[in-house]
Amino acid sequence: MSGKLALLLLLLLGLQNLSAYSIHQDDSHDQLQTETADIWSERGGEGVNATCGYVKIGENVTFFFRVSSPIYARIVIVRPDGSEVEVMRSSQVFPGVVYRFYQVFIDPGVRVIKLMGGVSGRVLDYCTLHVVTSFAGGDVWTDAGGRGYGVEGGTFALSKPVGIWLRTNVTSEVRLVLRDQRGRESVLFSGTLEGERSRRIVVELGDVGNYTLKLMQGNRLLDYCTFSVIKPVERFPPSMRILSINLSDGIISVYGEAVPGTEGEELRLIWDWGDGSIEEGPFPRSHRYEKSGIYTIRVIARQSDGLSANFTYTVFIPPREESITPQPTRSEAAPAENRTQSERVTQEGRKMGSEVLAFVLGVSLSALAFLIASRFMRRS
């Protein structure tokens, strides 16, 4: 009798354990359906209420789910218009097993795949799937550059804000993630980006270093861009010194030197000669003026950062002297015999004039002597 009683107790204990593990379709087991569960796809979505990726129309998608306790579960897909389609009826599932099912989508839009309790109707977990006509392509860049996949986005000063641009070819749900030099990530934008329209975001960064921008569509990287933030550099204009200026026969030569004021900057010299001629080039420099006049020369030393220095000089270009060939006069062109006759007449004229002058002088002296003698005799 005692043996039969012991056997009966063992049988009752086994039935109790079996009933605890079995799944009953009644409300007394609703609490089992609040246990941890997860549903995701091959494109991603593990975790609570995550995005399970993007898929093109007509592609076959594999979904997975698991539960942490024995329950009855069902799977429902919510279409873009809000209607629901049951893809798995209420079925018994057990922990420790990863279940899978397949689904093909024939029209675009966002789908919500829900793992629900078969009895209570509670949502245990869900993931969001984006069905697109074509995969999105994207681009992220900065005000300083970076157009194209993985292109460098330039350098910014620490005190200046950074302008960031993002764009996709089709309307998509995207995230813009900023990764700093320490590996920390922050989301700058999360939402719907309209296709073929650019969006600009301005951020101010408080640390110097290298940064990476990542444009994400779910777990898919559309584009990335790196840029640097540096401390502001004190900048100085270039210096220019004129050593000498030489002018000869309408040609002016300027000698001097110019050096950048800020290290690492490129320097170029621009010459404006004042007569409409403008050119570039280093010292020394020469220029020829074709016409006389007053000209103002201006030399500009310009750095690649925009800073500059200049020198101004005014020069007078005198008229050029013209060479004149002397022409022979009529007397010089006369024959030799005519010149001899003319010289003879001139000499005879000069001789006659001398004789007349001597005669007049002698008469004057004689008259003067006579006058003096007469006055002397009267006094005596």
Secondary structure, DSSP 8 states (H G I E B T S, - for coil): -HHHHHHHHHHHHHHHHHHHHS--SSGGGGGGGGS-EEEEETTB-TTTT-EEEEEETT-EEEEEEEESS-EEEEEEEE-TTS-EEEEEEEEEE-TT--EEEEEE--S-EEEEEEEEETTT--EEEEEEEEEESS---EEEEETTB--STT----EEETTS-EEEEEEESS-EEEEEEEE-TTS-EEEEEEEEE-TT--EEEEE---S-EEEEEEEEETTEEEEEEEEEEE--------EEEEEEEEEETTEEEEEEEEE-SSTT--EEEEEE-SSS-EEE--SSEEEE-SS-EEEEEEEEEEETTS-EEEEEEEEEE------------TTTTS-HHHHHHHHHHHHHHHHHHHHHHHHHHHHHHHHHHHHHHHHHHHH-
